[in-house]
Amino acid sequence: MTVLVDGFGRRITYLRVSVTDRCNLNCFYCIPGREGCLDGGQLLSLEEVVRIADVAAACGISKIRLTGGEPLLRPDLTELVRRLREVPGIRELSLTTNGMLLDTLARPLAEAGLQRVNISLDSLLPENFSGITRGGTLERVLGGVRAAREAGLYPIKINVVLLKGINDGEIADFAGLTLADDYHVRFIEFMPVTAEEERWREHYLPLEAAMAECTRLGPLVEEPGPPNGGPARYFRLAGARGNIGFISPLSRHFCGDCNRLRVTAQGKLLPCLLREQAIDLRPLLPDTAEIAAAFVKALLAKPDPTSLAADPLVRCRPFITKMAAIGG
């Protein structure tokens, strides 16, 4: 088996796979304006996704996260989950969703083999939530959270993009969710990914401010994160059942610990969000050795984590685009 280790000693074990670029929300920080989506014929088929996963697992990938767009919009998602759970070597299969369709799909997905979900939830206030998502319904998402718990898809991670002047007044409310329930609430810095620099500067909030706000509920005690669990730094309030994570791609980037690659919904292998390089896997799919070689080649494009620009706008400029086209 090939072991994917890049030139900086980082072992790559995690693959994020976008299964659609469509979304049923229109969050302003992700999609600046409603645009046409690719039609389904341009997206990777179920068989193509499974083919890529088979080779990735043989190369040492053990964790796959399904993303989008909104992955729950994909009609064959339950069958895709079932097939991916059968891939030897894939020990963890999870999914990121906005939760709008999770109330009806949580149980079928769990029965197909999905293990857990990350749910994007940027406000606990109905009007504020609707404004951020430009049309989303908070109660529908909260129903999805309840359905995920009932289906056993936990620990449930709730992802909150911090937006100064929009949801920063709710930080303590989100942190409070961890007191009675075993949620993992994760605060994420707003990234300049939509070419709207002025809006980013207006709403960017460094995580130190969020941490200070959380301490209104008590001291934060740092604790280890889950193995292969990604970039969050985890803390717990005294007596809390859940924990609080902080993901700081800008103020304190975590590239030195990067363990992931990405595949877009159209089959492009992305070595790094901060680089423009992409390898088209589709022409390689008939040849296992060629797919494996592409994964090895992708490692060469992963940047030196010590050489990244300090300015977030400079660091992120190579991938300023719709996040729905990348898969997060």
Phi and psi in degrees as a GROMACS rama.xvg file:
@    title "Ramachandran Plot"
@    xaxis  label "Phi"
@    yaxis  label "Psi"
@TYPE xy
-71.9003  135.575  THR-2
-105.128  125.129  VAL-3
-87.1384  101.549  LEU-4
-127.451  124.429  VAL-5
-82.531  -178.353  ASP-6
-69.3071  -5.72898  GLY-7
-113.004  15.6235  PHE-8
81.2357  10.282  GLY-9
-87.7837  123.966  ARG-10
-87.1818  126.052  ARG-11
-96.2657  115.292  ILE-12
-127.512  2.37599  THR-13
-129.82  127.463  TYR-14
-123.465  125.115  LEU-15
-99.1477  125.173  ARG-16
-119.966  116.236  VAL-17
-80.5024  127.197  SER-18
-103.7  -6.03335  VAL-19
-165.12  151.455  THR-20
-101.885  4.25866  ASP-21
-79.1274  151.975  ARG-22
-146.688  149.127  CYS-23
-99.0909  5.38444  ASN-24
-122.676  175.348  LEU-25
-142.599  51.0389  ASN-26
-56.6986  133.181  CYS-27
-65.2189  -27.5491  PHE-28
-84.222  -6.74212  TYR-29
-108.504  -46.7715  CYS-30
-127.491  102.599  ILE-31
-58.0073  -36.4325  PRO-32
-146.865  149.481  GLY-33
-60.843  124.269  ARG-34
-128.448  162.825  GLU-35
-65.7583  144.394  GLY-36
-99.841  156.635  CYS-37
-64.3429  148.818  LEU-38
-83.7883  161.195  ASP-39
-57.0641  -25.7461  GLY-40
-65.8715  -20.5128  GLY-41
-89.0103  -10.0064  GLN-42
-86.6523  156.878  LEU-43
-58.9378  135.018  LEU-44
-75.8439  168.426  SER-45
-55.8511  -46.588  LEU-46
-63.5966  -36.525  GLU-47
-68.9138  -40.2094  GLU-48
-62.3972  -45.4829  VAL-49
-64.2531  -38.6286  VAL-50
-59.7367  -46.8933  ARG-51
-62.7782  -42.2782  ILE-52
-63.6453  -38.4852  ALA-53
-57.8239  -48.8564  ASP-54
-71.0059  -39.8697  VAL-55
-58.4384  -43.1886  ALA-56
-63.6801  -38.9712  ALA-57
-65.8743  -21.3445  ALA-58
-91.2486  1.96747  CYS-59
108.135  1.13556  GLY-60
-72.0893  127.407  ILE-61
-118.356  -10.1185  SER-62
-129.999  129.457  LYS-63
-124.53  132.801  ILE-64
-116.956  129.594  ARG-65
-89.9755  131.682  LEU-66
-134.075  -172.207  THR-67
-150.269  -147.877  GLY-68
31.6802  -152.646  GLY-69
-112.127  105.552  GLU-70
-60.9816  -26.4695  PRO-71
-70.2634  -7.80344  LEU-72
-78.8872  -13.8979  LEU-73
-76.5431  121.297  ARG-74
-61.9881  -33.4356  PRO-75
-98.2387  22.8966  ASP-76
-61.1757  -42.5382  LEU-77
-61.3437  -42.8123  THR-78
-67.5856  -36.5952  GLU-79
-61.8704  -44.565  LEU-80
-58.6704  -45.099  VAL-81
-59.1777  -43.0204  ARG-82
-69.7546  -38.95  ARG-83
-67.3987  -32.938  LEU-84
-66.9747  -18.3408  ARG-85
-88.2111  -5.66135  GLU-86
-74.4161  120.51  VAL-87
-60.5733  133.389  PRO-88
99.2742  -18.8277  GLY-89
-85.1606  107.627  ILE-90
-96.7359  -20.3238  ARG-91
-134.871  127.211  GLU-92
-130.352  117.437  LEU-93
-134.915  -179.131  SER-94
-153.019  141.703  LEU-95
-106.58  132.285  THR-96
-144.813  156.354  THR-97
-84.6719  -4.16836  ASN-98
82.1697  -3.77991  GLY-99
-65.4928  -27.8676  MET-100
-111.423  6.74395  LEU-101
-73.114  -22.8663  LEU-102
-60.6381  -32.62  ASP-103
-99.9045  -18.7099  THR-104
-104.844  -11.1253  LEU-105
-58.3668  -49.2908  ALA-106
-67.8352  -46.4771  ARG-107
-58.9525  -37.132  PRO-108
-68.3185  -41.0588  LEU-109
-63.0951  -41.6099  ALA-110
-66.625  -27.5671  GLU-111
-78.6749  -15.6375  ALA-112
123.869  -0.267045  GLY-113
-63.2354  138.641  LEU-114
-99.4631  -37.6043  GLN-115
-159.553  170.45  ARG-116
-132.951  148.646  VAL-117
-105.539  130.454  ASN-118
-116.732  122.609  ILE-119
-78.0839  123.908  SER-120
-150.484  103.912  LEU-121
-100.066  -2.08765  ASP-122
-159.316  147.063  SER-123
-101.835  6.82567  LEU-124
-107.331  124.041  LEU-125
-53.094  -47.5154  PRO-126
-68.3606  -39.706  GLU-127
-65.0701  -42.7164  ASN-128
-60.5036  -45.0504  PHE-129
-62.2739  -37.7013  SER-130
-68.0358  -43.1539  GLY-131
-64.8257  -43.9818  ILE-132
-87.8485  -8.43832  THR-133
54.7041  55.0796  ARG-134
129.946  -4.957  GLY-135
-72.8348  159.21  GLY-136
-115.757  114.084  THR-137
-58.243  -45.6875  LEU-138
-61.466  -33.4828  GLU-139
-64.1624  -41.7508  ARG-140
-68.3848  -42.3533  VAL-141
-62.9686  -34.2004  LEU-142
-63.5943  -36.2617  GLY-143
-66.4926  -37.8442  GLY-144
-61.976  -45.3343  VAL-145
-63.1853  -41.7876  ARG-146
-64.2411  -37.9466  ALA-147
-64.7382  -40.3838  ALA-148
-63.4865  -45.7076  ARG-149
-64.4  -29.3  GLU-150
-84.4356  -6.01983  ALA-151
85.1146  18.2768  GLY-152
-87.1007  71.9828  LEU-153
-141.492  162.358  TYR-154
-68.9734  139.212  PRO-155
-84.4853  125.574  ILE-156
-99.8774  127.411  LYS-157
-106.583  116.915  ILE-158
-96.2849  124.871  ASN-159
-120.101  112.881  VAL-160
-78.9547  121.994  VAL-161
-75.4544  129.745  LEU-162
-133.989  103.405  LEU-163
-59.7982  131.603  LYS-164
82.728  -2.21509  GLY-165
-122.027  -54.7229  ILE-166
-128.065  9.98184  ASN-167
-67.885  -20.4339  ASP-168
-75.3058  -6.09144  GLY-169
-105.453  5.07856  GLU-170
-58.0573  -47.9981  ILE-171
-65.3645  -33.9916  ALA-172
-64.2443  -42.3988  ASP-173
-64.368  -45.0273  PHE-174
-60.1414  -35.0934  ALA-175
-65.1347  -20.8198  GLY-176
-62.0577  -24.4326  LEU-177
-81.0272  -10.1194  THR-178
-70.2945  -47.4775  LEU-179
-97.7788  -20.1826  ALA-180
-126.497  157.783  ASP-181
-88.0043  42.0525  ASP-182
-73.1754  149.566  TYR-183
-104.838  101.492  HIS-184
-91.0791  124.556  VAL-185
-123.581  121.479  ARG-186
-92.1178  132.038  PHE-187
-124.093  131.424  ILE-188
-66.2078  140.337  GLU-189
-68.6708  123.028  PHE-190
-101.951  148.06  MET-191
-82.7923  77.2012  PRO-192
-111.176  5.75507  VAL-193
-120.16  15.4679  THR-194
63.2583  16.3328  ALA-195
-107.381  76.3165  GLU-196
-60.0824  -41.2506  GLU-197
-61.9699  -42.2666  GLU-198
-66.8273  -39.2164  ARG-199
-60.9803  -46.8241  TRP-200
-61.5006  -35.5223  ARG-201
-67.1504  -36.3583  GLU-202
-112.237  -1.92516  HIS-203
-69.2106  133.19  TYR-204
-132.857  118.232  LEU-205
-67.6641  151.853  PRO-206
-65.2935  -23.5331  LEU-207
-57.5054  -35.4256  GLU-208
-66.8071  -39.0478  ALA-209
-67.5347  -40.4523  ALA-210
-61.8099  -42.5316  MET-211
-62.2156  -38.9216  ALA-212
-66.7321  -38.2159  GLU-213
-64.0538  -31.1534  CYS-214
-69.6585  -7.64713  THR-215
-60.5474  -25.2944  ARG-216
-91.0296  -5.60692  LEU-217
137.802  171.152  GLY-218
-67.0572  146.906  PRO-219
-97.1739  127.278  LEU-220
-107.334  120.278  VAL-221
-70.5041  144.098  GLU-222
-142.149  159.119  GLU-223
-65.3881  145.789  PRO-224
-83.331  171.171  GLY-225
-66.9804  151.129  PRO-226
-58.8502  140.833  PRO-227
57.3654  28.9011  ASN-228
-95.7611  4.57379  GLY-229
95.96  -165.843  GLY-230
-89.3337  -3.11488  PRO-231
-69.896  143.708  ALA-232
-96.6121  128.796  ARG-233
-107.404  143.339  TYR-234
-138.442  163.944  PHE-235
-138.907  137.885  ARG-236
-78.7871  151.262  LEU-237
-56.5705  126.283  ALA-238
78.1711  0.641745  GLY-239
-74.855  144.908  ALA-240
-80.4329  -33.8932  ARG-241
-104.266  -172.644  GLY-242
-134.706  172.967  ASN-243
-121.635  128.093  ILE-244
-112.953  151.303  GLY-245
-127.792  123.403  PHE-246
-115.995  115.205  ILE-247
-121.21  73.4043  SER-248
-66.4301  -16.6576  PRO-249
-107.058  -58.2738  LEU-250
-71.9921  -24.3054  SER-251
-153.203  76.6631  ARG-252
-64.8756  151.419  HIS-253
-114.548  26.9925  PHE-254
-62.4741  -27.1801  CYS-255
-63.107  -20.5057  GLY-256
-109.955  14.0232  ASP-257
-61.4437  131.558  CYS-258
-128.661  26.132  ASN-259
-134.09  158.047  ARG-260
-128.571  166.658  LEU-261
-131.182  146.401  ARG-262
-122.43  125.854  VAL-263
-77.0619  168.895  THR-264
-65.3426  -16.2383  ALA-265
-99.8866  4.44029  GLN-266
92.2852  19.2557  GLY-267
-92.3553  128.046  LYS-268
-87.267  120.239  LEU-269
-106.345  118.135  LEU-270
-69.5136  -32.875  PRO-271
-161.009  141.004  CYS-272
-66.355  -21.4277  LEU-273
-95.9436  14.2748  LEU-274
-134.612  152.092  ARG-275
-87.0384  -10.9764  GLU-276
-63.0398  142.099  GLN-277
-149.652  144.423  ALA-278
-114.89  124.101  ILE-279
-78.6338  112.572  ASP-280
-81.9484  -22.3262  LEU-281
-56.2014  -47.4405  ARG-282
-65.9334  -15.8783  PRO-283
-93.0569  -8.06603  LEU-284
-60.8747  -29.4172  LEU-285
-68.9788  -16.6404  PRO-286
-119.889  109.332  ASP-287
-57.6927  -42.8686  THR-288
-62.9023  -36.1882  ALA-289
-68.6006  -38.8823  GLU-290
-64.4073  -45.9264  ILE-291
-61.045  -39.9474  ALA-292
-64.4249  -33.6774  ALA-293
-65.062  -39.2079  ALA-294
-64.1661  -40.8768  PHE-295
-65.3302  -41.9619  VAL-296
-62.1413  -36.7156  LYS-297
-60.1803  -31.3057  ALA-298
-63.0014  -31.4455  LEU-299
-67.818  -21.7444  LEU-300
-92.085  -4.83527  ALA-301
-73.6128  128.182  LYS-302
-76.5862  159.873  PRO-303
-66.1503  118.155  ASP-304
-66.1752  -17.0044  PRO-305
-87.0475  -5.70156  THR-306
-107.894  5.77269  SER-307
-74.8959  143.68  LEU-308
-62.5464  143.152  ALA-309
-72.6501  -32.2419  ALA-310
-72.395  117.997  ASP-311
-56.3069  -35.9765  PRO-312
-66.9293  -38.4926  LEU-313
-70.4147  -42.414  VAL-314
-64.7728  -37.0206  ARG-315
-92.5723  -10.4313  CYS-316
-55.3749  -35.8521  ARG-317
-60.0321  -24.9417  PRO-318
-117.781  23.0292  PHE-319
-64.804  110.037  ILE-320
-170.038  -179.011  THR-321
-68.2775  126.462  LYS-322
-63.3187  -26.9059  MET-323
-62.5232  -24.0845  ALA-324
-80.8061  -15.4752  ALA-325
-102.26  -41.3975  ILE-326
101.415  17.3893  GLY-327
